[in-house]
């Protein structure tokens, strides 16, 4: 099987979709004849990447059996390319915002609803990263028979690095042995809940807690979620939490791994925001792979990423009391943290390995081709 994989979000740019597309391309490339066309320069480069990707894909169209798109933003490219070769199989991965963005109130969102969503509906196969994402896809009008749910995956060999608190101290500028380090990996957007967590949870935690948020900052003047990094900075300043909170942006992958492999606990305190969603929560299973249990909101795709008692705990979104109580419980019980961390790591390796999940992509696409 020959796959032409087009991704508009790819490392070294940092983000969940970027990581997903990188790992999916790597593992499919081990099992199929894959050609990759990827944008490695971020959203600002899209106006140039779109015509480049289309032209390059057009010239390689007749040597491929499948066009696979990394997310819904590029769905129109696959739709138009199929005009030139009607028998080629078209497929797309959907993550969440690429389904809900059309409901926002802006010119670009209306354009997206009129162009991208019909293109998604025309796809031969849609891969949803969670059952919740599939529900949103069906709500958007996509035929459920064409949707296959395959969760995000992990490659432990690429995530686990030696425990090194010296490296953590250098990264954070603290003596971490005197602190309980809580980490939250994810973009600085409203629904990720970082600002909410800083304002409503951190001030009520013991003094030794040091909260670290790390993720990409949304570029100005680009479509999608609003940049919440300045609001997070304001929350830290207004509450005088400079000694207990560190906001890190656009970190390198090695620095992200330093955080995940040396923190004491991970959180994912998402809140409900109309017009956007958490499709799955790849940060959760990456933290699991590094031996961290995750305290998260019982919301959207996170309910599928986390199985309570196996790899983390789900709490009511926006319930500060519940988050405070659960974190304090974990702080006061080191043996429990260790036990839960080991369980989480084992669970992630059992259910979310890319080496296994990529087989499901291959099997689904081969079955579609045979039909």
N, C-alpha and C positions, 0 to 999 in steps of 0.2 A: 504493500500500500504506500502510495506517494502522497505526502501531505504538504500543502503550502500553508504555513502558519504565519499570520500577520498579527503583530502586536503593536499597539500604539503606546503601551506603558511597560517599560522594561528597565531593569537595572543598567547603569548605576543609580538611576532615580530610585528613591526609597518609597515603598508602599506595599500594601497587601496584594493589589492586582499585579504590580511589577514582580513581586516574588513568585506569585502563582504562575504567571506567564513564563518566567525564567525556568522554573522547575518543571512545568508541563512540557516546555520545548525540549529540555534536556532529556527527560525520560521518554518522551515520544520519539526523540531522535535516536535513542538506543534500540527502539523496537520497530521503527518504520524508516522509510526514506523521507526525511523531513527537510524542507527548505524554509529557513526563517527570514522574515522581513520584519525588523524591529526598530522602533523609535527609542533611542537611548538618550534623548536630550530633553525629555519632559514636554509638558503641555504647550509651552511657548513655541516649540518646533513643529507642532502639528500642521500649521498651514503649509509648510514645505514638505512635511512627511507624507501627507495625504496624496498629493499628485505623484510623488516619488514611488510610494508603495503601490499605487494603482498601475503605473506604467511598468514597474518591475514585475508585478504579479501578472500583468497581461502577457508579457513576453514569455513567462514561464508557465502559462496556464495549461498548455497542451501536454506537458510532461507530468502533470499531477492528477490525482484522482479526487482529492479532497481540498477544499478551501476551509481552513479553520481560523476563526477570528477570536482574538483574545478577550474581547468584551464588546458590548453592544454599540459603542461609539463608531466602530468601523463597519457595522453591518451593511450600510449602503454600498460600500466598496465590493463586498461579496455579492450583493444583489446585482450590481451592474456587471461585474465580471461574469456572472452566470449567463448573461445575455450572449456573450461571445462563445461560451461552451455550455449549452443547456444541460448536458448530461453530467457535469461535474457535481459532486456532492458538496453542499454548503452547510457549515456548522459554526456555531458560536457559543462561547462561554458567557453566561450572564452572572453578575455578582451582586446586584442590588440596585445601586444608584442608576445603572444603565436601564433599569426598568421604571424607576420612580421619577427620574428627572423630568420626564414629559409632563408631570402634574404640577411643576412649579410655575409661577406666574412671571414669565419673562419672554422676550422675543426668542431667545435661543431655545428655551424649553418648548415653546410652541413649534419652532422649527424642528426640534428633535422629535416631538410627538408626531409631526406630519411626515417626517422622512425616515427616521431611524426605527421607530416602532413598526411601521409597515414592512420595513426590510427584515426585521427580526421575525415577523410573522411568516415571511416567505422562506425562511431557512428550513432545510431538510431535517436538521437536528439542532436542538438547543441543549446545552449542558448547564444545569443550574447547580450552584455550589451548596445548596441546602434545600430541604423540603419547603422551608419558608420562602426561599427565593422562587421555587417552582410555583407556589401559590400566587406570588406577585406576577409571575410570567403569565399564568392562566388568566388572572385578573386583567392583564394588559391585552388579552385577546389571542394569545399563542395557543395553538392546539396542544392539549396535554399529552396526546399520543406522540408528539415529536419532542417531548422534554424528558431528559434523563438526569437524575440527580447523582452527582459525584462530588463529594465534599473536597475541600482543600486538603492538601497533603503536606507532609514533612519529609525531610531527608536528614535523619539524626547525625549522619557523618558530617554534614555541612553546618550543623547547628551547635553541637556540643564541643566546647573547648575547655581546657584545664581551668579549674577553679583558681582565680588569681585576684585576691582582694587588694593587692598592691596596684594592679591595673585599674581596679574600680576606684580606689582612693584618688588616683591621678586623674581619672575621668571626671569625678564629682568634686574634687577639691575638698574632701572631708576625710576623717579617720573613721572608716566604715565600721570598724570593730566596736565602736561606741554607739552605733545606730542600728535600728531595725529598718532595712531598706525595702521599700515597696516600689515596684516598677509598673508603669503602664506604657505599653508600646502602641502607637497608633497616630494617625494624622491629627493635627490640631483643628478639628471641626466640632461643631456643637454636639452632634449626637454621640460622639465618643465619650462625652461626660467628664472631661478633664477639669473644665472650669467649675462644674457642679461639684465635683469631688473636692477640689481645693477649698471651695467656699463652705461646703456643708459637712465634710467628713474630717479633713485634715486638722482643723482647729480643735477637734474633740478627741484626737488620738494622743497617746502618751508622748512626752517630750522627746523620747529617743527615736521616734519614727521619722524617717527621712523619705519623702515621696519624690520619685523621679518620673517625669513624663518625658518621653522621647518619641519623635516622629517627624514626618514631613510637614512643612508649612505650605499651605495652599498658595499658589502664585496669584498675584493680583491680576485682575482683568481676565480671568479664565472661568469657563463655565464649571458649574458644580457647586460644592458646599463652600460656605463662607469661611475665610480664615479666622480662627478663634485664638491664635497665638497671642495677639495683643490683649485680648480679654483675660486670658489666663495670667499674663504678666500683671495686669491690673489687679486681679484678685489676690495674687501673692503680695503685691505692694500694699494694697488697702488693708489686708489682714495682718501685715507684719510677719509674714511667714518665710522670709528670705533664708532663715536658718534651718528650715524644715522642708523646703521644696526646691527642686532644681528642674528647670524647664530646658530641655535640650532639643535642638532642632536640626533636621537634615544630617543626622549622624551617619558615619560610615558603617558598613555592615559589621566590621570587626568590633566597633564600639557598641553596637546593638548586642552583639553576642557576649561582650564583657558584662553588660547589664544583666542579660538573661541568665548567665551562668554563675552570677555572684550575688544576685538579689535574694532576699529572704521570702518574698511573696509577690505575686502578680495580681493585678486587679484589672477589670474591664467594666467600669461603671457606666455603661451606656444609658442614655435617656431617650425617650421617644421624641422625635422631631418629624413633623409632617413633611412629606416630600423627599425623605431620604431614609436609609435603613442600613442595618448591619446584615449583610448577606450571609455571612458565616462567622468570621472572626478568626482569621489565620493567626493573629497574635496569641490567641489562647493556646492553640496546639503547639506553637513554637515554644512558648513558655513551658508547656508540659514536657516537651522533648528535652528541655534543659533541667528537668527535675523540679519544676515549680507547680504547685497547685494554684488554681486561679479562682478568685472571688469575683463573680460577674453578675450583671443584671439579667434577670429572667425575661429576655426580650429578643424577639426576632431570631436571626440565625444563631445567636449565642445559645439558644435553647437546644440546638442540635450539636454545636461544638462541644458543649459541656454536658456530661452525664453526672448528676449530683452523686457524690460519694465515690466516684471513680476518678475523675480528673479535675474536680473543682466543686464550687458551690454556687447555686443560683439564688439571688435575692431580688425582692421587689424593686423595680426601677425607681429611682428617686427616693428610696427609703433610707435616709441617712442613719437612723437608729440601727437598722439591720446591718449596714456596712460597718459601723463602728463596733457593734457587738461582736461580729464575726472576726474582724481584724484583731480586736483585743484578745479574743479567745485564742487565735493562732499565735499571737505574740507571747502569751503566757504559757504555751504548751509546745516547747521545741520538739519533743518526741512526736507529737501529732503532726507538726509541719513536715518532719522527715518522712513519716509514714505516708502522709498524703502525697508528698512529692514523688516518692518511689512509685506509688500507685498510679499517679498521673502520667509519669514517664512510661510505665508499662502499658497503660491504656492507649496512649498516643501511638506507641510503636505497634500495637496490635491492630488499631483501626485506621490510622491515617498515614501509612507509609506510601510515598509516591511510587515506589516500585510495584505496589499492588494496585493502587488507584489508576495508574497509567494503563494497566492491562484492561481495565474497564472501558477506558476511552477507545483503545484499539478494538476491542471486541464489539463495541457499539457501532463504530464507524464501519468495520468490516461487514457487520450484519446489514447495515444500511446500504452499503455498496452491492451486496449480493442481491438485494431487492430491486 
